[in-house]
Amino acid sequence: MNLKGWRMIEMTVLVQLRPGKEAEFLQAIRSLNRKGETNPGAWNPSLYRAVEDACGFRLSWEWQTRDQMELYRRSDDCKVILGAVRVLGERSEIRFCHVLEKAAVLPGV
């Protein structure tokens, strides 16, 4: 993987689930992880849960190229995730960011 300049594209899905739907949402996410399939070009997939809001989640992925991200957006895995967000969520948002450079915030990191 060539990280020259740390250029990448990031896709983030923010979702506010309907109360009581957290376990079902996590089950959908885990089912994709169990499949063991790779997401070409992706690295550092992350799932975060809000500290003070059990229904708030943030999923993010990073790709080296936009083409790799677009390939994922057309995949069945992405359709499963976005379907779960649509069915189980009260509101959601998808963000796309072009990251030109990453720098360590803490010394030694």
C-alpha positions as CSV (number, residue, x, y, z in Angstrom):
1,M,0.0,0.0,0.0
2,N,1.5,3.3,-1.0
3,L,0.6,6.0,1.5
4,K,2.6,8.7,-0.2
5,G,1.4,11.9,1.6
6,W,-1.3,9.9,3.4
7,R,-3.8,10.8,0.6
8,M,-7.1,9.0,1.0
9,I,-10.8,9.2,1.0
10,E,-13.0,8.6,4.0
11,M,-16.7,7.6,4.1
12,T,-18.5,8.0,7.4
13,V,-22.0,7.0,8.2
14,L,-23.6,8.7,11.2
15,V,-26.8,7.1,12.5
16,Q,-29.2,7.8,15.3
17,L,-31.0,4.5,15.9
18,R,-34.5,4.1,17.1
19,P,-34.5,3.1,20.8
20,G,-34.2,-0.6,21.3
21,K,-32.7,-1.3,17.9
22,E,-29.0,-1.2,19.0
23,A,-28.6,-5.0,19.3
24,E,-30.2,-5.6,15.8
25,F,-27.9,-3.0,14.3
26,L,-24.8,-4.5,15.8
27,Q,-25.9,-7.9,14.7
28,A,-26.0,-6.7,11.1
29,I,-22.5,-5.2,11.4
30,R,-21.1,-8.4,13.0
31,S,-22.7,-10.6,10.3
32,L,-20.5,-8.7,7.7
33,N,-17.4,-9.1,9.8
34,R,-18.0,-12.9,10.2
35,K,-18.1,-13.3,6.4
36,G,-14.4,-12.7,6.4
37,E,-14.5,-11.0,3.0
38,T,-12.0,-8.2,2.3
39,N,-12.9,-4.8,1.2
40,P,-10.4,-4.0,-1.6
41,G,-8.2,-1.0,-0.9
42,A,-9.9,-0.2,2.5
43,W,-8.1,0.0,5.7
44,N,-8.9,1.1,9.2
45,P,-12.7,0.3,9.3
46,S,-14.1,1.7,12.6
47,L,-17.3,1.6,14.5
48,Y,-17.9,4.0,17.4
49,R,-20.8,4.3,19.8
50,A,-21.6,7.6,21.4
51,V,-20.6,7.9,25.1
52,E,-23.8,9.6,26.3
53,D,-26.2,8.2,23.7
54,A,-26.6,4.5,23.3
55,C,-28.4,4.9,20.0
56,G,-25.8,7.0,18.3
57,F,-23.2,5.3,16.1
58,R,-20.5,6.3,13.7
59,L,-19.1,3.9,11.1
60,S,-16.1,5.0,9.0
61,W,-13.8,3.5,6.3
62,E,-10.8,4.8,4.6
63,W,-9.6,4.0,1.0
64,Q,-6.6,5.0,-0.9
65,T,-8.6,5.9,-4.0
66,R,-12.1,7.1,-4.8
67,D,-12.5,4.2,-7.3
68,Q,-12.0,1.7,-4.4
69,M,-14.6,3.5,-2.3
70,E,-17.1,3.6,-5.2
71,L,-16.6,-0.1,-5.7
72,Y,-17.4,-0.7,-2.0
73,R,-20.5,1.6,-2.3
74,R,-21.9,-0.7,-5.0
75,S,-21.2,-3.9,-3.0
76,D,-23.7,-6.1,-1.2
77,D,-22.0,-5.4,2.1
78,C,-22.6,-1.7,1.7
79,K,-26.2,-2.3,0.8
80,V,-26.7,-4.3,3.9
81,I,-25.2,-1.6,6.1
82,L,-27.2,1.2,4.5
83,G,-30.3,-1.0,4.6
84,A,-29.9,-1.5,8.4
85,V,-29.3,2.2,8.8
86,R,-32.5,3.0,6.8
87,V,-34.7,0.5,8.6
88,L,-33.4,0.8,12.2
89,G,-32.4,4.5,12.2
90,E,-34.4,7.6,13.1
91,R,-32.0,9.8,11.1
92,S,-28.7,9.3,9.4
93,E,-26.0,11.2,7.4
94,I,-23.2,10.0,5.1
95,R,-20.1,12.1,4.9
96,F,-17.2,11.9,2.4
97,C,-13.8,13.5,3.1
98,H,-10.7,13.7,1.1
99,V,-7.8,13.5,3.5
100,L,-4.6,15.0,2.1
101,E,-2.4,14.5,5.2
102,K,-2.5,12.9,8.6
103,A,-0.3,14.0,11.4
104,A,0.3,12.4,14.8
105,V,-1.3,14.4,17.5
106,L,0.6,12.9,20.4
107,P,4.4,12.7,20.5
108,G,5.7,9.3,19.6
109,V,2.4,8.2,17.9
